[in-house]
Amino acid sequence: MRKIDKANSRQVKRGEEPVAWQVLIAELRGLLATCKSDPEKNEVAREFFDRLNKQNLRDQLRNDQRGLCAFCECEITRQSAVEDRRAGIRIAHWLPIHKDPEGAVRWSNLFASCPGGPYGDSCDAAQGDADLKIETPAERNHAIFMEFGSDGSLTIPDQSILRDAAERLNLMPRPEEEGQPEDGKRESPHRLTEARAAAITGTRKRLEKKFPERTASRDVLLKWWSDVNQGQTATPHPSAVMAWLKRQADRR
C-alpha cells in the first residue's frame, strides 16, 4: 500500500451529466440531514453513490493510482471493468459508508481495487464493511513499514494496526490461517507472494537484458528505483520491486 497522489478531481458523471464533487457532497449532505436513523442514512448514501457513472469514476481512480490496486498493488486495466461488476475494477470506500455516509462521494475516500482473479478475491471484497483503522494511501506511504523479500514474501512486525489491516485484506495470512513464527512475524500467503516474485523477476530480467556483459551499477539500480517510484517505469507490485532494487544497490 504505497503512497497515492490523488489528483483533485473537479467532477464526475452522474449518468452522462458532469457534476462537480462539491455539488454532490452538498446534495448528499442535505439528504442525510432529513434521515431519522443511521440505517436510513446508510441506505440513502449507498443509493446516491450508485447513481454515479461508475465507469467514469473507475477511469479517474485508476489514473490516479497509475493502473494499480490501492491495496495489493496488482495491475488493474480499464478492460477489467465490464458487464459483470463482480469481475470488474472495484470502487472501494476506505472508510465504510456505515461509518461515514458522506464519504460515499468524498473523493479522498474513494480508491480503485483489483477485481480479484488467480490470486484470490478482490481487496474491496476482503475489506467488506470493515474499518481498516489506518490512514489512506493518500495520507501515508504504508509500504515503508512493510518488509518485502526477494522471493515476494511480505512480513510486518507483530502487534501493529497495519498488520491487522494487511491480514484483513489478505495481503498476509490471518492468525487462524497460519501459525505464529518464532520471530514474531507472519509470512505473506502464496497467492500474492508469487505475483510479487514474478514482478521482481521481470525487473531482474530487464536489467540483465540491458546489461548483458556486466552487472548493473549502484547508480543504475538507484535510477531504476527512482523511475519505479515516480511511475516512469510501470510495474505491478512496485513496493516489492523497489525493495529488491534497493537491496541490490546496497550490495554494490
C-alpha positions as CSV (number, residue, x, y, z in Angstrom):
1,M,0.0,0.0,0.0
2,R,2.2,2.7,-1.3
3,K,1.6,6.5,-1.4
4,I,-1.0,7.7,-3.9
5,D,-1.0,11.3,-5.0
6,K,-4.7,11.7,-5.6
7,A,-5.4,14.4,-8.2
8,N,-8.1,17.0,-7.3
9,S,-10.9,15.6,-9.4
10,R,-13.2,18.5,-10.2
11,Q,-16.2,16.5,-11.4
12,V,-17.6,13.1,-12.1
13,K,-20.5,12.0,-14.2
14,R,-24.0,11.2,-12.9
15,G,-25.3,9.3,-15.9
16,E,-23.8,11.3,-18.7
17,E,-24.0,14.6,-16.9
18,P,-20.8,16.0,-15.4
19,V,-21.3,17.1,-11.8
20,A,-18.8,18.8,-9.5
21,W,-17.9,16.9,-6.4
22,Q,-18.7,19.8,-4.2
23,V,-22.2,19.8,-5.6
24,L,-22.6,16.1,-5.0
25,I,-21.4,16.4,-1.4
26,A,-23.8,19.3,-0.7
27,E,-26.7,17.4,-2.2
28,L,-25.9,14.3,-0.2
29,R,-25.4,16.3,3.0
30,G,-28.9,17.8,2.5
31,L,-30.5,14.3,2.0
32,L,-28.7,12.9,5.1
33,A,-30.0,15.8,7.2
34,T,-33.5,14.6,6.6
35,C,-32.8,11.0,7.7
36,K,-34.1,9.9,11.1
37,S,-31.7,6.9,11.7
38,D,-28.3,5.6,10.9
39,P,-29.6,2.7,8.8
40,E,-31.6,5.2,6.8
41,K,-28.5,7.4,6.2
42,N,-26.6,4.4,5.1
43,E,-29.3,3.4,2.6
44,V,-29.6,6.9,1.2
45,A,-25.8,7.3,0.8
46,R,-25.5,4.0,-1.0
47,E,-28.3,4.8,-3.4
48,F,-26.8,8.2,-4.0
49,F,-23.4,6.7,-4.8
50,D,-25.0,4.1,-7.1
51,R,-26.3,6.8,-9.3
52,L,-22.8,7.9,-10.3
53,N,-21.3,6.9,-13.7
54,K,-19.1,4.1,-12.3
55,Q,-17.0,3.7,-15.5
56,N,-16.1,7.3,-15.5
57,L,-15.3,7.1,-11.8
58,R,-13.2,3.9,-12.2
59,D,-11.2,5.6,-15.0
60,Q,-10.3,8.6,-12.8
61,L,-9.4,6.5,-9.8
62,R,-7.3,4.1,-12.0
63,N,-5.4,7.1,-13.5
64,D,-4.7,8.4,-10.0
65,Q,-3.3,5.1,-9.0
66,R,-1.1,4.5,-12.1
67,G,-3.1,1.5,-13.0
68,L,-2.6,-0.4,-9.7
69,C,-4.8,-1.6,-7.0
70,A,-4.6,0.7,-4.0
71,F,-4.3,-2.3,-1.6
72,C,-2.3,-5.2,-3.1
73,E,-0.7,-3.2,-6.0
74,C,-1.6,-5.7,-8.7
75,E,-2.2,-4.2,-12.2
76,I,-5.8,-3.2,-13.0
77,T,-6.8,-2.3,-16.5
78,R,-9.7,-0.4,-17.9
79,Q,-10.8,-3.6,-19.7
80,S,-11.3,-5.2,-16.2
81,A,-14.4,-3.1,-15.7
82,V,-17.0,-4.6,-17.9
83,E,-20.6,-6.0,-17.8
84,D,-20.1,-8.3,-14.7
85,R,-19.4,-5.8,-11.9
86,R,-18.1,-8.7,-9.8
87,A,-15.3,-9.2,-12.4
88,G,-14.6,-5.5,-12.9
89,I,-12.5,-2.9,-11.2
90,R,-14.0,-2.4,-7.8
91,I,-14.5,1.0,-6.2
92,A,-13.6,0.9,-2.5
93,H,-14.6,3.2,0.2
94,W,-11.6,3.5,2.6
95,L,-13.8,4.5,5.5
96,P,-17.0,2.4,5.0
97,I,-20.3,4.1,4.3
98,H,-21.8,3.0,7.6
99,K,-19.0,4.8,9.4
100,D,-19.2,7.9,7.2
101,P,-22.2,8.2,4.9
102,E,-21.0,11.5,3.5
103,G,-17.8,9.7,2.5
104,A,-19.8,7.8,-0.1
105,V,-19.0,10.6,-2.5
106,R,-15.9,12.1,-1.0
107,W,-13.1,11.9,-3.5
108,S,-10.4,11.4,-0.8
109,N,-12.3,8.3,0.5
110,L,-12.6,6.6,-2.9
111,F,-10.0,4.1,-4.3
112,A,-9.8,1.6,-7.1
113,S,-9.5,-2.0,-6.1
114,C,-8.5,-5.1,-8.1
115,P,-11.3,-7.3,-9.4
116,G,-9.7,-10.4,-7.9
117,G,-8.6,-13.3,-10.0
118,P,-6.0,-16.1,-9.9
119,Y,-4.5,-14.6,-6.7
120,G,-7.8,-14.5,-4.7
121,D,-10.8,-12.3,-4.0
122,S,-10.7,-8.6,-4.7
123,C,-9.2,-6.4,-2.0
124,D,-12.5,-4.5,-1.8
125,A,-14.4,-7.7,-1.1
126,A,-11.8,-8.7,1.5
127,Q,-12.3,-5.4,3.3
128,G,-16.1,-5.6,3.2
129,D,-17.6,-3.1,5.6
130,A,-14.6,-3.1,8.0
131,D,-12.8,0.0,9.1
132,L,-9.1,-0.7,8.5
133,K,-8.2,1.9,11.2
134,I,-5.2,3.2,9.2
135,E,-4.7,6.3,7.2
136,T,-5.5,6.2,3.5
137,P,-2.7,5.7,1.0
138,A,-3.1,9.4,0.1
139,E,-2.1,10.3,3.6
140,R,0.7,7.8,4.3
141,N,3.0,5.5,2.5
142,H,2.3,2.3,4.3
143,A,4.8,0.4,2.2
144,I,7.8,1.8,4.2
145,F,6.6,-0.1,7.2
146,M,6.4,-3.4,5.2
147,E,9.3,-5.8,4.6
148,F,9.4,-7.4,1.1
149,G,11.6,-10.4,0.5
150,S,13.4,-11.2,-2.8
151,D,11.0,-14.2,-3.1
152,G,8.0,-11.9,-3.0
153,S,7.2,-12.6,0.7
154,L,5.8,-9.9,2.9
155,T,6.3,-9.5,6.6
156,I,5.0,-6.9,9.1
157,P,6.1,-6.7,12.7
158,D,3.5,-8.2,15.1
159,Q,1.3,-6.1,17.3
160,S,0.6,-3.4,14.7
161,I,-2.6,-1.9,13.3
162,L,-1.1,-2.1,9.8
163,R,-0.5,-5.8,10.2
164,D,-4.2,-6.2,11.2
165,A,-5.3,-4.3,8.1
166,A,-3.0,-6.4,5.9
167,E,-4.4,-9.6,7.3
168,R,-7.9,-8.3,6.8
169,L,-7.1,-7.6,3.1
170,N,-5.4,-11.0,2.7
171,L,-2.1,-9.3,1.9
172,M,-0.8,-11.7,4.6
173,P,-2.4,-14.6,6.5
174,R,-4.7,-14.2,9.4
175,P,-3.7,-15.8,12.7
176,E,-6.2,-18.6,12.4
177,E,-4.7,-19.5,8.9
178,E,-1.1,-19.6,9.8
179,G,1.0,-20.5,12.9
180,Q,3.0,-17.9,14.8
181,P,6.7,-18.0,13.8
182,E,9.3,-17.6,16.5
183,D,10.5,-14.2,15.2
184,G,7.0,-12.7,15.8
185,K,6.4,-12.0,12.1
186,R,4.0,-13.7,9.7
187,E,4.8,-14.5,6.2
188,S,2.6,-13.5,3.2
189,P,0.4,-16.1,1.6
190,H,1.3,-17.9,-1.6
191,R,-1.3,-16.1,-3.7
192,L,0.5,-12.7,-3.7
193,T,4.0,-14.0,-3.0
194,E,4.0,-15.5,-6.5
195,A,2.8,-12.3,-8.1
196,R,5.3,-10.1,-6.3
197,A,8.1,-12.6,-7.1
198,A,7.1,-12.5,-10.8
199,A,7.3,-8.7,-10.8
200,I,10.8,-8.8,-9.2
201,T,11.9,-11.5,-11.7
202,G,10.6,-9.3,-14.6
203,T,12.7,-6.4,-13.4
204,R,15.8,-8.6,-12.9
205,K,15.5,-9.9,-16.5
206,R,15.1,-6.4,-17.9
207,L,18.3,-5.4,-16.1
208,E,20.1,-8.5,-17.4
209,K,18.9,-7.8,-21.0
210,K,20.0,-4.1,-20.8
211,F,23.4,-5.0,-19.2
212,P,24.2,-8.5,-20.7
213,E,28.0,-8.2,-20.2
214,R,28.2,-6.5,-16.8
215,T,26.4,-6.1,-13.5
216,A,24.3,-3.0,-13.2
217,S,26.0,-0.4,-11.0
218,R,24.6,1.2,-7.9
219,D,23.8,4.4,-9.7
220,V,21.8,2.4,-12.4
221,L,19.9,0.5,-9.7
222,L,19.0,3.6,-7.8
223,K,17.9,5.3,-11.1
224,W,15.6,2.3,-11.8
225,W,14.3,2.6,-8.2
226,S,13.5,6.3,-8.7
227,D,11.8,5.6,-12.1
228,V,9.6,2.9,-10.5
229,N,8.9,5.2,-7.5
230,Q,7.9,8.1,-9.8
231,G,5.8,5.9,-12.1
232,Q,8.1,6.5,-15.1
233,T,8.6,2.7,-15.2
234,A,5.4,0.8,-14.9
235,T,5.4,-2.4,-13.0
236,P,2.9,-4.3,-10.8
237,H,3.8,-4.6,-7.1
238,P,6.2,-1.6,-7.2
239,S,6.8,-1.7,-3.4
240,A,8.3,-5.2,-3.7
241,V,10.3,-4.3,-6.8
242,M,11.7,-1.1,-5.2
243,A,12.7,-3.1,-2.1
244,W,14.6,-5.5,-4.3
245,L,16.3,-2.8,-6.3
246,K,17.3,-1.0,-3.1
247,R,18.9,-4.2,-1.7
248,Q,20.8,-4.8,-4.9
249,A,22.1,-1.3,-4.8
250,D,23.2,-1.5,-1.2
251,R,25.3,-4.6,-2.1
252,R,27.3,-2.7,-4.8
